[in-house]
Every structure is written in C-alpha cells, then in structure tokens.
Amino acid sequence: MKSPKSTSLKVFSLSLGCPKNLVDTENILGILKNFKPVHSPTEADLILLNTCSFIQPAVEEALEKIIFIIEQIKHLNPKPFFIVTGCLVNRYGIEIKKEFPEVDLWLPIAKQSQLTSKLEKYFPNAFKKSKRVLTTSSYAYLKISEGCNNRCSFCTIPSIRGKLKSKPLQKLILEASHIKNCGVKEIILIAQDLTAYGRDLGYKNGLATLLEHLANLEFSWIRMLYLYPGGINKNLLNIIKKYNNILPYFDLPLQHAHPEILKSMGRPFAKNPQKVLELIKEHIPEAVIRTTLIVGYPGESISHFEYLVQFVLKNQFHYLGVFTYFPEQGTRAAKLSNQVTSREKQRRYQEIMTLQQEISKKWLKTWKGKKEKILIDEPHPEWPTLFKGRTWFQAPEIDGFTYISSLNASPGKFVLANIEDTKTYDLIALDISD
C-alpha cells in the first residue's frame, strides 16, 4: 500500500450518480489535509469511488468502475488505498465485498464521517477538521436532508438511504455561508424530497423558511432540484415570487400522468398531477418546468401510455427526462404481474424523447435574439475564447448549455450575452459586455 512521499496526499476521486453523492464526496475530501487531486488511479495514494445503485444501469456503471480501477492498479507495488462508498455499499453490503477483495475499505454512507479513524493508521497526519471542499466553481449543491419517507413502489432509495433526516436550519445556514464566502454565485438545493424538509424536526413550512434565509445571504441564483409535486403549495410559491434571486425553476419528478399507474406507483398526488402544474403556472407564469417520467411500468397498457403522451403534448414541458422501468430487487413493483417487455419499453422511451426533442427545440427558438445573463461554468478545452455557461433556466448537468464566445469570461463570472442561435437543447451566445 502506498504511503505519500511528500506532505501532499495524492487523491483520485470519482463520484457517480446524483449531486447528493457529489456533496458526500466533497465532505470526505474536506477532512484531508494538503491533498493533491490527480487525474488517474495510477498516480494516487488514495482512491475514493462514491457509487450509485438507484437503478440497474447505475449498479452496472459502479461495478464497471470498480473493475476498471482494479485493473489499472493491479500491477502497482505498492498499491493505492482503494475506498468504495455510497449507495452500492449500502444496498449490497457483504455480498459485494466477497466479489472484490482488492478493495481495501467498503464504507457505508452512515460511516463516511468516521473515515478519519479508519485511515489514520495508514495515513497518519493526513487529516484535519475542515469544511467541505467545493469541486465546482460557479455553483455548489446544498444537501438539505437525507433519505425519504415516501414509499413509491419502484424506488430503492428508502431502503438504501433510510427515512427522512433533515439537517437543522442553522447548520444549513452556516454551510451556505461557507459556500457564499467561497465566491459561488449559484446555490442549488438538493434532497430526495425538498418539500419534506424539516417535517421530522417539527418545522412548519421548512423549505420556505430556509429559502428566505438563503435569499438574504444574497446569492445571485438559488435553484431547487427534486421538488416533490405533492409538497407544492401557495406559501412556497409566494416565497419564490417574493425574491428575485430564487429562480422560478421547478424540477418536479411526476413519473407518470395516468391515475391508475400513479396509484400503483404509490404516488400521493395520484388523482390529478395536472393540478400541480396549473397551480405553478397560475402563480408564476414565467416558471420553467422540468419533469421525469417512467415508461413501461408494470401494467402500463397502450392506453395508459397514450394518455401519458397526450399529457406531455398538453403541458409542453421545458425539460423532460425519461427512464424505462427497471424491476429493482426488493421493491413492490418488481413483484407485480403484467411486466412490459424490454423492446416495448424502448419503443415508448423513444417516442416520448422524440416528441420532447421537438418541444425543446421549439421553445429554445423563442430565446433567439434575446439578451440574457450567462453564468460561466468552464472554458472550452480547445478554443480559448469559447466557454460553456448557463442561463437562469438551465440547471447544471441535467439541462443544456449555453456556448458563449467571449474575450473576458472566466468560470464563476456572469456576462451579458445575446442569444445568436439555438439547437435542440443548447444555446449559442455572444458576449456583448466585452
């Protein structure tokens, strides 16, 4: 096993899956003293792989990464210390440990904060009490809770991450203040269910209260991801309207539209998800709405699917993602009859995504010729005056980019730009503040 030859511990870290995992990775990196990030497992003293196992493709990706890293370092002597953490460890535990004896430490999510005590004998004096290390410059995620109390029939999250456990308000304000002091312009609230924030702590209107505190910290942009549709109410919408820096961007995982499928899924707003959309549009007409859908859920007939297609056509979602249903081990839905064939799932997936491409293309064309404030995320690796950035209606990682030509842009900076052209998911812009 490698020991660092200098005062800097060389660390290769890789975070798979959702932003919640990225926050966990950044918190782990925060306890390391004078570490140096490296770009290859073969350069590292310490390897940290944070995994996802929400659905089968995520499990497969995590296993592929483990195998890849093992292959990369097997010829080294001494070898880096290899840690695997995250949802894969929580979900499969001892079963997966037996498959990969080459991994030095399998770290459950609940024990990530105890990493120091587990590694001190291997890397003495490599740890410190510190705040989270941010790995993005223009934006940062604020994870406001862990786990989920909803019991959707297809979902593995409660069994992996446990019940809802909200972070106390004052801790979140301190963490957000640290993020603000690092110069971050956009803070993005994440959780498995944002609208449930604080219920376990006895808070009334917990998310709305948190938003007001964050708005007063004067972030340029405050964005919310994973708003459970059943938790949208007039009080929350009024807070969003009140503050200019709270973006009217709604990420609503509806999953389906037909009442029979929603009931089988265990979604509490099963009777009519249309009401949630109408409530948002009534209070905030300029709202941008993203959703995710599942096709091929057990028992989804052709008529159920056509109902979903008409729902998409009617609402013209600005952004929409589609998953084909996977019968995840341990979920209620996996035991249901009338499973849809893989081929039919793919056909339904392609139909909705093709439809959404046209909706997205048509909507983005409405922005051509307009002037928008663009937050710069990163420079283009080959073109020195080309940058990737985002407008207020583009969330990082899940929506498109704005490609902007600029002489003075840099990551974390806002520039005023004219939208010159539009694509299916992306915008092309020219910096007019030069």
C-alpha positions in Angstrom: 0.0 0.0 0.0 1.3 3.4 -1.0 2.4 6.0 1.6 2.7 9.6 0.5 6.3 10.5 -0.2 5.6 14.2 0.3 3.3 16.2 2.6 0.6 16.1 -0.1 -1.7 13.0 -0.2 -2.4 12.3 -3.9 -6.1 11.5 -4.2 -8.1 10.2 -7.2 -11.8 10.7 -6.5 -14.8 9.8 -8.7 -18.4 10.5 -7.7 -21.1 8.6 -9.7 -24.8 9.3 -9.8 -26.7 12.3 -8.4 -25.5 15.6 -6.9 -26.2 14.2 -3.4 -23.3 11.8 -3.9 -21.1 14.7 -5.0 -21.8 16.6 -1.8 -20.8 13.5 0.2 -17.6 13.2 -1.8 -16.8 16.9 -1.2 -17.4 16.4 2.5 -15.0 13.5 2.6 -12.3 15.5 0.7 -12.8 18.2 3.3 -11.2 16.1 6.0 -8.0 15.6 4.0 -5.0 17.8 4.8 -2.9 19.2 1.9 -4.2 16.7 -0.5 -3.5 16.9 -4.2 -6.1 15.8 -6.7 -4.8 13.6 -9.5 -6.4 12.5 -12.8 -5.6 8.8 -12.8 -5.9 6.0 -10.2 -2.3 5.0 -11.0 -1.0 8.4 -9.7 -2.8 8.2 -6.4 -2.0 7.3 -2.8 -5.7 7.2 -2.1 -8.6 6.3 -4.4 -12.2 7.3 -3.5 -15.1 5.9 -5.5 -18.6 7.1 -4.5 -21.2 4.9 -6.1 -24.9 4.9 -7.1 -27.2 2.0 -7.2 -30.6 3.6 -7.7 -31.4 1.6 -10.8 -29.7 -1.3 -12.6 -27.7 0.8 -15.1 -26.3 2.7 -12.1 -25.3 -0.6 -10.4 -23.6 -1.8 -13.7 -21.7 1.5 -14.0 -20.5 1.3 -10.5 -19.3 -2.3 -11.0 -17.6 -1.4 -14.2 -15.7 1.5 -12.5 -14.6 -0.8 -9.7 -13.3 -3.4 -12.2 -11.6 -0.7 -14.2 -9.8 0.8 -11.2 -8.7 -2.7 -10.0 -7.3 -3.4 -13.5 -5.5 -0.1 -13.5 -3.7 -0.5 -10.2 -3.1 -4.3 -10.1 0.5 -4.0 -11.4 1.5 -1.3 -8.9 3.6 -2.1 -5.9 2.8 -0.6 -3.5 -0.8 -0.1 -4.5 -3.1 2.9 -3.7 -5.5 2.5 -0.8 -8.9 1.9 -2.5 -12.1 3.0 -0.9 -15.6 2.3 -2.2 -18.5 4.1 -0.6 -22.1 5.2 -1.4 -25.3 3.5 -2.3 -23.8 0.4 -3.8 -22.2 -0.4 -0.4 -25.5 0.2 1.4 -27.5 -1.8 -1.0 -25.4 -4.9 -1.4 -23.1 -4.9 1.7 -21.3 -8.2 2.4 -22.4 -9.7 -0.9 -20.3 -7.3 -2.9 -17.3 -7.4 -0.6 -16.8 -11.0 -1.4 -16.7 -10.2 -5.1 -13.9 -7.7 -4.9 -11.3 -8.5 -2.2 -9.0 -5.9 -3.9 -11.0 -3.1 -2.4 -9.3 -2.0 0.9 -12.4 -0.4 2.5 -16.1 -0.6 1.9 -17.6 2.4 3.6 -21.3 2.6 4.2 -22.9 6.1 3.9 -23.6 6.4 7.6 -19.9 5.9 8.4 -18.4 8.4 6.0 -17.9 10.8 8.8 -15.8 8.2 10.6 -13.3 7.8 7.8 -10.5 9.5 9.8 -10.4 6.8 12.4 -10.4 4.1 9.8 -7.5 5.5 7.8 -5.2 7.2 10.4 -3.0 4.1 10.8 -2.4 4.0 7.0 -2.0 7.8 6.5 -1.0 9.4 9.8 -1.3 13.2 10.0 -3.2 13.3 6.7 -6.5 14.5 8.3 -7.9 17.7 9.8 -11.1 19.2 10.9 -12.3 21.1 8.0 -15.2 22.3 5.8 -16.3 20.7 2.6 -14.1 21.1 -0.5 -16.0 22.5 -3.4 -15.2 20.9 -6.7 -17.2 23.3 -8.9 -16.5 27.0 -9.2 -19.7 28.7 -10.4 -22.3 26.7 -8.5 -22.5 24.4 -5.5 -25.1 22.0 -4.1 -26.6 22.3 -0.7 -28.0 18.9 0.5 -30.7 19.8 3.0 -31.8 16.3 4.0 -31.0 12.6 3.7 -33.4 9.8 3.0 -37.1 9.8 2.2 -40.4 8.9 3.9 -42.3 8.4 0.6 -42.7 4.7 -0.3 -43.0 4.7 -4.1 -43.4 1.1 -5.3 -40.5 1.3 -7.8 -37.9 3.1 -5.7 -34.9 1.7 -3.8 -33.9 5.0 -2.1 -35.7 4.5 1.3 -34.1 1.1 1.7 -30.6 2.5 0.8 -30.7 5.9 2.4 -33.3 5.4 5.1 -36.0 7.6 6.4 -36.1 11.4 6.1 -33.4 13.1 8.2 -33.3 16.9 7.7 -30.3 19.0 8.6 -31.1 21.6 11.2 -31.7 25.1 9.8 -28.7 26.7 11.5 -26.3 24.1 10.2 -27.6 24.7 6.6 -27.2 28.5 7.0 -23.6 28.0 8.2 -22.8 25.7 5.3 -24.5 28.1 2.8 -22.4 31.0 4.3 -19.2 29.0 3.7 -20.3 28.4 0.1 -21.0 32.1 -0.4 -17.7 33.0 1.1 -16.0 30.8 -1.5 -17.3 33.1 -4.2 -20.0 30.7 -5.5 -22.7 32.5 -7.5 -25.4 29.8 -7.6 -26.5 27.5 -4.8 -28.6 24.5 -5.7 -30.8 22.9 -3.0 -31.0 19.1 -3.3 -32.6 16.3 -1.4 -34.7 13.2 -2.2 -37.7 15.3 -1.5 -37.1 19.0 -1.0 -40.6 19.8 0.0 -40.5 17.5 3.0 -37.6 19.4 4.5 -37.9 19.9 8.3 -41.0 17.8 8.9 -39.0 15.4 11.0 -37.7 18.3 13.0 -41.1 19.8 13.6 -40.6 22.7 11.3 -43.7 24.3 9.7 -43.0 25.4 6.1 -39.4 24.3 6.4 -38.4 24.8 2.8 -40.0 28.2 2.5 -38.2 29.3 5.7 -34.9 28.0 4.5 -35.3 29.8 1.2 -35.9 33.1 2.9 -32.7 32.8 4.9 -30.7 31.8 1.8 -32.2 34.7 -0.2 -30.9 37.1 2.4 -27.4 35.7 2.0 -27.5 37.4 -1.4 -26.6 34.5 -3.7 -27.1 35.5 -7.3 -29.1 32.4 -8.0 -30.9 30.0 -5.8 -32.2 26.9 -7.6 -34.2 23.9 -6.3 -34.0 20.3 -7.6 -36.3 17.4 -6.7 -39.4 19.2 -5.6 -41.9 16.5 -4.8 -45.2 17.5 -6.5 -47.4 16.9 -3.5 -45.5 19.4 -1.5 -46.0 22.4 -3.8 -48.3 24.9 -2.1 -49.3 28.6 -2.3 -47.0 29.6 0.6 -43.9 28.1 -1.1 -44.9 29.7 -4.5 -45.3 33.1 -2.8 -41.8 32.9 -1.3 -40.3 32.1 -4.7 -42.2 35.1 -6.2 -41.0 37.4 -3.4 -37.3 37.1 -4.0 -35.6 37.8 -7.4 -32.7 35.5 -6.6 -34.9 32.4 -6.1 -35.2 31.1 -9.6 -38.7 30.2 -10.9 -37.3 26.8 -12.0 -39.3 23.7 -10.9 -37.9 20.2 -11.1 -40.9 18.0 -10.5 -40.5 14.2 -10.8 -44.1 13.4 -11.8 -43.1 9.9 -13.1 -46.5 9.4 -14.9 -49.8 11.0 -15.5 -52.5 8.3 -15.6 -54.3 7.9 -12.2 -54.2 4.1 -12.3 -50.4 4.0 -12.9 -49.8 6.7 -10.3 -51.9 4.8 -7.7 -49.9 1.6 -8.4 -46.7 3.6 -8.1 -47.8 4.8 -4.7 -47.6 8.5 -5.6 -49.8 10.5 -3.2 -50.9 13.0 -5.8 -52.3 10.2 -8.0 -55.7 11.7 -8.7 -54.5 14.6 -10.9 -50.9 15.8 -11.3 -52.3 18.4 -13.8 -53.4 20.5 -10.8 -49.8 20.9 -9.5 -48.8 22.3 -12.9 -51.7 24.7 -13.1 -51.1 25.9 -9.6 -47.5 26.8 -10.5 -48.4 28.5 -13.8 -51.2 30.4 -12.1 -48.9 31.9 -9.5 -45.7 32.2 -11.6 -46.5 32.3 -15.4 -42.8 32.6 -16.3 -41.9 29.3 -14.5 -39.7 26.8 -16.2 -40.7 23.3 -15.5 -38.7 20.1 -15.8 -40.0 16.6 -15.1 -39.0 13.0 -15.3 -41.2 10.1 -16.4 -41.1 6.3 -16.2 -42.4 4.3 -19.2 -43.0 0.6 -19.2 -44.1 0.4 -15.6 -45.9 -3.0 -14.8 -49.4 -2.8 -16.1 -48.9 0.2 -18.3 -51.1 -0.5 -21.2 -51.1 1.1 -24.6 -54.0 3.4 -23.5 -52.1 4.3 -20.3 -49.1 5.2 -22.4 -51.1 7.2 -24.9 -52.6 9.1 -22.0 -49.1 10.0 -21.0 -48.1 11.1 -24.5 -51.2 13.5 -24.6 -50.2 14.8 -21.1 -46.7 15.7 -22.5 -48.2 17.3 -25.6 -50.6 19.4 -23.5 -48.1 20.7 -21.0 -45.1 21.3 -23.3 -42.5 20.7 -20.5 -39.4 22.8 -21.0 -37.2 19.9 -19.9 -38.2 16.3 -19.7 -36.2 13.1 -18.9 -37.5 9.6 -19.4 -36.5 6.3 -17.7 -37.5 2.9 -18.8 -38.8 1.0 -15.8 -36.4 -1.5 -14.1 -37.7 -4.2 -11.7 -35.4 -3.4 -8.8 -34.8 -6.1 -6.3 -36.7 -5.5 -3.0 -39.3 -3.1 -4.5 -43.0 -3.8 -4.5 -43.3 -3.1 -8.2 -40.8 -5.8 -9.1 -43.4 -8.4 -7.9 -46.2 -7.1 -10.0 -47.6 -9.0 -12.9 -48.0 -7.6 -16.4 -44.4 -6.6 -16.8 -43.8 -4.8 -20.1 -41.2 -6.2 -22.5 -37.8 -4.5 -22.8 -38.5 -3.9 -26.5 -41.8 -2.2 -25.8 -40.2 -0.1 -23.1 -37.6 1.2 -25.5 -40.2 2.0 -28.1 -42.1 4.1 -25.6 -39.0 5.8 -24.4 -38.0 6.7 -28.0 -41.5 8.0 -28.8 -41.6 10.4 -25.8 -38.0 11.5 -26.2 -38.5 12.2 -29.9 -41.6 14.3 -29.0 -39.7 16.1 -26.3 -36.8 17.0 -28.7 -39.3 18.9 -30.9 -40.8 20.6 -27.9 -37.4 21.7 -26.6 -36.2 22.9 -30.0 -39.4 25.0 -30.5 -39.2 26.5 -27.0 -35.5 27.4 -27.2 -36.1 29.2 -30.5 -38.2 31.7 -28.6 -35.0 32.9 -26.9 -33.1 33.7 -30.1 -32.2 37.4 -30.3 -32.8 38.0 -26.6 -30.2 39.3 -24.1 -29.6 37.0 -21.1 -27.2 36.9 -18.2 -25.0 33.9 -18.5 -23.1 32.2 -15.6 -19.8 30.8 -16.9 -19.1 27.2 -15.8 -15.9 26.3 -17.7 -13.7 27.2 -20.7 -13.7 25.1 -23.9 -10.6 22.8 -23.8 -9.6 23.7 -27.3 -11.0 27.2 -28.2 -9.6 29.9 -25.9 -12.5 32.3 -26.5 -15.3 29.8 -26.2 -17.0 29.0 -22.9 -19.8 26.8 -21.5 -22.2 28.6 -19.4 -25.9 28.6 -18.4 -28.9 30.9 -18.3 -31.2 31.0 -15.3 -33.4 28.4 -16.9 -30.5 25.8 -17.4 -29.6 23.7 -14.4 -26.1 22.2 -14.5 -25.6 18.6 -15.6 -29.2 17.8 -16.5 -30.2 20.6 -18.9 -28.4 22.0 -21.9 -25.6 24.5 -22.0 -25.1 28.0 -23.5 -22.0 28.1 -25.6 -20.7 31.6 -25.5 -17.9 33.5 -27.3 -16.2 35.9 -25.1 -12.8 37.7 -24.6 -13.2 38.3 -20.9 -15.3 35.4 -19.5 -14.0 33.1 -16.7 -15.6 30.4 -14.6 -17.8 31.8 -11.9 -18.4 35.1 -13.7 -21.6 36.5 -15.1 -21.6 38.0 -18.6 -24.4 39.6 -20.6 -24.9 37.9 -23.9 -27.1 37.9 -27.0 -28.6 34.6 -27.9 -27.4 34.2 -31.5 -28.7 30.7 -32.3 -30.5 27.7 -30.7 -30.2 24.0 -31.0 -32.3 21.1 -29.7 -31.1 21.5 -26.1 -28.3 24.2 -26.2 -28.0 27.9 -26.9 -25.3 29.8 -28.8 -24.5 33.2 -27.5 -22.1 36.2 -28.0 -20.8 38.2 -25.1 -22.0 41.8 -25.5 -20.3 43.1 -22.4 -16.9 42.9 -24.0 
